[in-house]
Amino acid sequence: MPFRYLLAIILCLASLSTIKGQTTRPWEELFSELTTDDDVESAEWEETYEMLCDLEQHPIDINTATEEQLLQLPFLNKKQVEDILSYVYFNNGMKSHGELAMIESIDYTTRCLLTYFTYCGEKKIDAATTLRNMLHYGRNEVVGTAGIPFYERHGDKNGYLGYQYRHSVRYRFQYSNRLKIGFIGSQDAGEPFFANKNKWGYDHYSIYAEIHDIGIVKSVVAGQYRASFGLGLVIGDGTGIGKMSNLSALGSRTYGLKAHTSRNAANSLRGAGATINVAKGLDISAFVSYRNIDATLHSTDSTASTITTIVTSGMHRTVTEMNKKNNSTETSAGGNVRFFSHGFHLGSTFSWTKYDKDLLPNTSQAYHKYDAVGNNFWNVSANYGYTGHNLAVQGETATGDGGALATIHTLSFSPSSRISLMALHRFYSKKYHARRASSFSEGGKVQNESGVYLGAQWQPSRRIKVMAYSDYAFFPASKYRLKFRQRQRQR
C-alpha cells in the first residue's frame, strides 16, 4: 500500500506539468473548420486526433517528404500533395512556410495547419545510413503524461478496480524519416496498476519499429502496426474523420504499412510487414500478425467456449471487463500488389483471419442476424483509379468467404482552382464481413449499407471557404441504435 500511495503522489506531481497541455491545442480550432459534430463523435476520431498530436510533436520535413508521408495529413488531398512536391522539386526546396502562399491549391486554413505538422528543413543529402550515424544523429524522446480528474465518478466508488488517474509513458528514437523505434505503456482511468491481470504494471504495452528506403525495400514495420490498402474495404487503418473532412481531402487515404503509435491498440496488428518495390511502379506488400483480443465468451458444460462479441473498447476497469481481457487470439496474414504509372493505379488486396474459438453471435437478435459465424475468414479486393490535374477517379470492389460484395467509387472534379466537386457511391452487402475493413460509411461498419454522397467546395478568396454536402444512406437490415441516433440528430 505505501508504494501505491507514493505512486499516486508521483502521478499528481507529474500531472502538474501537463495540465496546460490538456487545454485546446492551437491547431484544433483550424481543424474544426473542416469537421462536423458527427466527425468528432465517430469511433475513429480519437485515433485520428492522437495521430495528429503525434505528428505535431514529430513534424514532417516538407523538403524531404514523400507522397505517402504527406497523405497522412487528413486535410490534404492528392492534388495538393502533388503541388507541394512539385514546388519543392522545381525550387530546390522550401525555405519557409510563407512560400505555401505561392501554391494556388493551398488555401489559407490548410496553409496554417501545415505550419503545425511540417517544417522547412535544409534540403540536403542524408549521411550514409550506418548504425554509427543513426546513433549519432538520431533523436531520443521520452514523454510521460498524467491526468487527474477534479470530480468523482460513480465507478470510482463502486466497481472500478484501479485509481481514477490516467497516465502513460512513451519513448521514441527517430533518425530522419528512415528509422523509428518506440515504446508505449498506457493506463486508462479505473484500470488496475501492478494488480489483477496487470501484474507488469500498465494495462497496455506497445513496441514498434519502422524502417524506410533500404534498397528495394520501401518500408518494414515490426511490433504494433497498422495496414491500409485500397479504399479500406478489406483492411483500413481506421483514421477516417468524417464527411466534411472527406470533402476537404477529396477522398484521399493513407496507403501501406506504418507503425502504430496510438494508446488505443484494439484494432492494430502485431507482428511484421514489408513493402518492396520489385520494379518501377510496382509494389508488393505482405504482413502477418498474431495477437490476443478481448471477447465476450459463451460456454456450457457440454461445449467449448465460443465468441459472442469481439470487444474493441480497450477498457479493463471492472471485473467483467477484466475477465474479457486477452481471452482469445487472432491470427492474420495478407498482402497487396499495386501498380501505378502516369496517374493510373491498379491493385489487389488479400487478407486472411483465424480465431482460436468460433464466432457465434446471437443471430436471433435482428441487428446480429447477419454477423460473421465461424473461425476462419478471408477477403479479396481489386482497387483501381486515375488521378489527373483536375480529375480523380477511385474505386474498390471486394468479396469474401461468404460470397457477398462490397464496392465503393469516388469521383472528384475541380473545374478551377477555387471550385471542387465530389461524388461517392457505396454498396456494402448485409452479408459482407471484413474484420479490419474501415471505409466511408454512415453506420460505422463496412456492411449493410448503400448510399450516395455529393459534396461541393467553393473558395472565393484565400481566407474564405464554403463547403456543403448531402448524403443519402439506406440500410437493408436492422442496425443497432440507428433510430436512436437519428432522433438525436433531429433535436
Order of alpha helices (4+ residues) and beta strands (2+ residues): alpha-alpha-alpha-alpha-beta-alpha-alpha-alpha-beta-alpha-beta-alpha-beta-beta-beta-beta-alpha-beta-beta-beta-beta-alpha-beta-beta-beta-beta-beta-beta-beta-beta-alpha
